[in-house]
Amino acid sequence: KLSDIEAQAPESGRRELVHDIRLESPVDGVVLKRSVSPGLRFDRGFEFYRIADLNRVWILADVYRHQLPFIRRGASARITTAGEGRAMSATVSQSEPIFDEATLTLKVRLEAANPQRALKPGMFVDVEFPVDLPATLVVPADAIVDSGLRKTVFVDRGNGHFEPRLVETGWRSGDDVEVTKGLEPGESIVVSGTFFVDSESRMRATP
C-alpha cells in the first residue's frame, strides 16, 4: 500500500479512491535499493526499487599503466574473494579501460558468471591475470639504482671490484624487472646493498 490514489472509472464517470496498487518488476533479480515507504508522496518517474540480475556481474579491476599491455581483451582471469579459497573465472571485456584520477590506475572491466551469487555489489575481490611472456633477461628490482635520469646495475668484477653499468629496462612483474640493454646473461650483479655501493662509488669519484 503506497498511498491513496483517486481514480475515475471510465464507464460510470465516478471517482473513487484506490487504496492498494500492485507493482510488478519487469525483470527478475535482487533488490539493491528501496526508496519507497508507506505514506510517501511521489511524482512521475520516481524510482521505487533498484533491481539487478546478479547471475552475471561486472568486475572493475585496478590496473597500473605498465601492466595494461599484458591484459588482452577476451582473455581469462582468475577471481578470488577475501577469506575464501574458492576461485572463479572471468573474461576481460571488450570495453576500453577507464582512467581513475584518484588511484592513478586504469579500470579494466571483467565479466563473470555468478550462478551461486557469491559475488555481490560493492564486494572487493582479487584478480589474477595469467601472462605468457617470452624468455628474457630479468633482475631483482632492488638491483637497479634509479636516479630518475639513468638506471645503474653494479656488475661483480671479482676481488671486491664492482663496475657500474647503465641499463635499460622493460616490463616489471612483482619484484622482477626486465633488462633490455646493458647486461649479458650469466653476469654476476649486486642484488642487495646497491645504495651503499653506489654511495661509495660516488665518494671515490668525487676527488
N, C-alpha and C positions, 0 to 999 in steps of 0.2 A: 504494500500500500504506500504509494508515493505522496499523493495529495488528492484532494477532492477537485475533480475537473468537471466543468459544466459542459455538457454536450447536448446537441439538438437532434432529435430523431427526424429524419427527412420525411417519413411518411405521415407523421402526425403533426409536425411543426412544434411539438412540445420540447421544452428544455428541461433536462434533468441532470442531477449530479452523478458522476461516475466515481465510485469510491475505490474500486480496485482495477488496476491496469496490469495486464500480463505482458511482460517484455521477454522476448526470446533473442538470444545472441545468434547472429548469422554464422558463427564459427564455433567449433568446439575448442576448449583449451582451459588454461588455468587463469584465475583472476589475479592480475598483478596489482591492480589499484581499484579501489572503490571510492567514488566521490559522492555517492548519493546517501541520504539518510532520511528518516521519517520527518515529515513536515517541511522538507526543503522545497523552496521555490526555484524554478529553473526556466531558462529560455530555450529557444530552438537551437539545436546543435550542441547542447550540454552533454558532456561525457559522463555517463553513469558508471560504467565499468571499463577497465582496460584488460583485455583478454588476449592471451598469446598461446599459440600451439608450441609446446616445449618438446615435441617429439623430434624436432630438428632445430638446432640452435646455431647462432653465430658466436665465434670467439675472437676477441681482439687481442693479438699478441704484440707486446712492445719489442721492437727490433731496432738495434742500433744501425746506423747508416752503413758501417763497414761489413755488417752481417747480411745486408739485403741481397748482394749478388749471389749468395749461396741458396737463396729461397726461390724456388721456381713455382710458377702458377700451376695448379693441378697436382702438385707434389703432396705426398702423405706426411703427416705429422703425428706425434705421439702426445697424448694429453693425459696428465695425471693430476689428481686432486690432492690437496694437502691432507695428510693423515690417512690416506687410503693407498693401498698398494695396487689397486686396480687401474689398468691403463685403458685408454680409449683411442680410437683412431679418428683423425680429422683430415680434411683436404684444404689446401690453400686456395682461396677464392680467386677468381679471375679479376676481381676489382682492384683498382690501384690503391697502394698504401697511402695513408693519410698522415701527414707530419703533425706531431704533438709538440707545441712550443713549450709546454710546462715540463715535460720529461725529456725533451730533445731526442725523442725516439720516433720511429715510424710505426703506425698501427696497421698491422697486417691482419686481414680478416680470414678466418678459417670457418669452414662449415663442417658440422658433425652431427651424426645421428644420435639421438638421446632417447632411446626407447624406454629405458628404466627411469627416466627423468632424474638421473643423478646430477646433471648439470643444471643449476638454477641461476636466474638473473642476478648479477652482482657478485657471483662467486669468483674467487681467484683460483687459477689453475697454473700448472707448469706445462710449458710447451717445448717439445724437443723435435728439432728438425734434423733428420738424417742427412748427412752431407757426404758426398763421394768426391774426394779431392785427388788430383794426380800426385805422383811421387815428387817430392820437393825437399829442399834443404830447410830444416826447422831448428830453431834455437829457443831456449827459455827466454821469456820476456825480460827477466832480471839480468840477462847477459848483455843487454843493449843499453848503452848510455845515450839518452836522447836529450840534446841540448836545445832542441827546438829548431836549430838550423842544420844540424847534422846528427847522424846516428853512428855510434862507435862501438866496436866489439874488440876486446883485448885477446889477441892470439898468443898462446904459450909457445915461446921460442926455446924453452929449456933453461936450466941453471938460474931460474928466478927472473928471467927476462920476458917481458910481455910487450908485444907490438900492438899499438892502437891501429885498428883497421876501420876505415869508413865503409859502411854497408848501406844497402838499400833494402827496404822491407816491403812485403806484400800483405797478405791477409794475416789476421790474428784470430786464433781459436783458443779460448781459455788462457792458459799460461804459455802457449806456443806461438811463435811469430815466424813467418816465412821470410827467409833471406833470399832476395833475388839477385844480389850482386855484392861482391866483396869477400866472400868466403868460399872455400872449396870443401867438399865432403872429406871427412877424416881429420880435419884440423882441430886441435885442442884449443878451447877457449875458456875464459874465466866466466863461470856461471853464477858466482856469488861474490860479494865484496867489490863489485865493479866501481862503486863510488870511491872507495879508498884507493883503488889502483889508479883511477882517473885523477884524483886529487894529488897523489904522489907524482904522477907524470907531469902534471901542470906545474908543480913546485920545482921539479928538475928542469923544466923548460924555461922557467922564468929568468934565471941568470943568463 
